[in-house]
Amino acid sequence: NNGLSIPRALRAGTSVAAELLMRDDIGILAVGKAADIIAMPGDPFDDITVTERVEFVMKGGIITKDFR
């Protein structure tokens, strides 16, 4: 129970970090934002083991690794 919750840690590494860097083009998934994502076959909030099964990696809106 020490440290950040999963949702708070996710925000710290995304939207909060973008705000601190004064970057409005990153930080959330939305139209017009730079899309750097890692896709998994489930919700890591419900089952952390899905992080071991990455389906694809997207950088700048382009899939750079595809494991499907």
C-alpha positions as CSV (number, residue, x, y, z in Angstrom):
1,N,0.0,0.0,0.0
2,N,3.0,2.3,-0.3
3,G,3.6,4.3,-3.4
4,L,1.2,5.3,-6.2
5,S,-1.9,3.5,-7.3
6,I,-1.9,2.2,-10.8
7,P,-4.2,5.0,-12.1
8,R,-2.1,7.7,-10.4
9,A,1.1,6.2,-11.8
10,L,-0.4,6.2,-15.3
11,R,-1.4,9.8,-15.1
12,A,2.0,10.8,-13.7
13,G,3.7,9.3,-16.7
14,T,1.2,10.7,-19.3
15,S,-1.0,13.7,-18.8
16,V,0.7,15.1,-15.7
17,A,4.2,14.8,-17.4
18,A,2.9,16.5,-20.5
19,E,1.5,19.3,-18.4
20,L,4.8,19.8,-16.5
21,L,6.7,19.8,-19.9
22,M,4.1,22.3,-21.2
23,R,3.3,20.0,-24.1
24,D,-0.2,20.1,-25.4
25,D,0.5,17.6,-28.2
26,I,1.0,14.6,-25.9
27,G,-0.3,13.1,-22.7
28,I,-3.7,11.8,-23.7
29,L,-5.2,9.7,-26.4
30,A,-7.2,12.2,-28.6
31,V,-7.5,13.3,-32.2
32,G,-4.6,15.5,-33.1
33,K,-2.3,14.2,-30.4
34,A,0.9,12.3,-31.0
35,A,0.0,8.6,-30.6
36,D,2.7,6.6,-28.8
37,I,1.1,3.5,-27.3
38,I,1.6,-0.1,-26.3
39,A,-1.4,-2.3,-27.0
40,M,-2.2,-5.3,-24.8
41,P,-5.0,-7.9,-25.0
42,G,-6.8,-6.6,-21.9
43,D,-6.9,-4.1,-19.2
44,P,-3.8,-4.0,-17.0
45,F,-5.8,-2.3,-14.2
46,D,-7.8,-5.6,-14.0
47,D,-5.0,-8.1,-14.8
48,I,-1.3,-6.9,-14.7
49,T,-0.2,-10.0,-16.5
50,V,-1.6,-8.6,-19.8
51,T,1.5,-6.4,-19.9
52,E,3.5,-9.5,-20.7
53,R,1.6,-10.0,-23.9
54,V,2.2,-6.9,-26.0
55,E,0.3,-6.9,-29.3
56,F,1.8,-3.9,-31.0
57,V,3.8,-0.7,-30.4
58,M,2.8,2.6,-32.0
59,K,5.1,5.6,-32.2
60,G,3.9,8.8,-33.7
61,G,0.8,7.1,-35.0
62,I,2.7,4.4,-36.9
63,I,2.9,0.8,-35.8
64,T,6.6,0.1,-35.3
65,K,6.3,-3.4,-33.8
66,D,3.5,-5.9,-34.5
67,F,3.4,-9.1,-32.5
68,R,-0.2,-10.1,-33.5
